[in-house]
Amino acid sequence: GQQLNQSPQSMFIQEGEDVSMNCTSSSIFNTWLWYKQDPGEGPVLLIALYKAGELTSNGRLTAQFGITRKDSFLNISASIPSDVGIYFCAGSFGGSNYKLTFGKGTLLTVNP
Amino acid sequence: NAGVTQTPKFRILKIGQSMTLQCAQDMNHNYMYWYRQDPGMGLKLIYYSVGAGITDKGEVPNGYNVSRSTTEDFPLRLELAAPSQTSVYFCASTLGGSDNEKLFFGSGTQLSVL
């Protein structure tokens, strides 16, 4: 199956710091998405990206769809304790091949 | 709207036992999915459905079965539980069309097979 390489696997940061994580693929995707999973819950969609080069923000979160369509990154600015969780990237080819391929996740811990 | 509801929240099975994980959504979504999440491994697609009466295999379907008799419900059946099926199971749904990739997840079922 398709592989998404998500890094880093885990991060330990202090409250107030900025965070950056990324995802790369050997395949070209038409859609990149970022989900967040709080402890004990299911993932929730944060940001969806549909065009190469697209840069989209959602509050303190900013994500970009790479120009090559093989990568994406997510930045979190001024982290707060509730940012704790697992962040997943996901890619889709779109059209009839719409099923998502997920990365393995980045576990973020924020020290108050 | 309750969204996607999964039951039970936790379950312990003995090897060889069977069980059904329940999933229901009240958003009138056409597409429904079952994923399993193993530590550090992300989400793997087990089965999916594009509408009532239609199901198809995902990446890791062995040992599981599904049915979709109504738009709302998409149960996942384990016939002969094995330790390799110890995992957290998530059900998800989407409206379809241009929102195909925007999954709404349930809160998961943590299953242990001993």
Boltz contact constraints between the chains, C-beta under 6 A:
constraints:
  - contact:
      token1: [A, 1]
      token2: [B, 59]
      max_distance: 6.0
  - contact:
      token1: [A, 31]
      token2: [B, 101]
      max_distance: 6.0
  - contact:
      token1: [A, 33]
      token2: [B, 101]
      max_distance: 6.0
  - contact:
      token1: [A, 41]
      token2: [B, 107]
      max_distance: 6.0
  - contact:
      token1: [A, 42]
      token2: [B, 90]
      max_distance: 6.0
  - contact:
      token1: [A, 42]
      token2: [B, 105]
      max_distance: 6.0
  - contact:
      token1: [A, 42]
      token2: [B, 106]
      max_distance: 6.0
  - contact:
      token1: [A, 42]
      token2: [B, 107]
      max_distance: 6.0
  - contact:
      token1: [A, 42]
      token2: [B, 108]
      max_distance: 6.0
  - contact:
      token1: [A, 43]
      token2: [B, 105]
      max_distance: 6.0
  - contact:
      token1: [A, 45]
      token2: [B, 102]
      max_distance: 6.0
  - contact:
      token1: [A, 92]
      token2: [B, 101]
      max_distance: 6.0
  - contact:
      token1: [A, 98]
      token2: [B, 100]
      max_distance: 6.0
  - contact:
      token1: [A, 102]
      token2: [B, 42]
      max_distance: 6.0
  - contact:
      token1: [A, 102]
      token2: [B, 43]
      max_distance: 6.0
  - contact:
      token1: [A, 103]
      token2: [B, 42]
      max_distance: 6.0
  - contact:
      token1: [A, 104]
      token2: [B, 40]
      max_distance: 6.0
  - contact:
      token1: [A, 104]
      token2: [B, 41]
      max_distance: 6.0
  - contact:
      token1: [A, 104]
      token2: [B, 42]
      max_distance: 6.0
  - contact:
      token1: [A, 105]
      token2: [B, 42]
      max_distance: 6.0
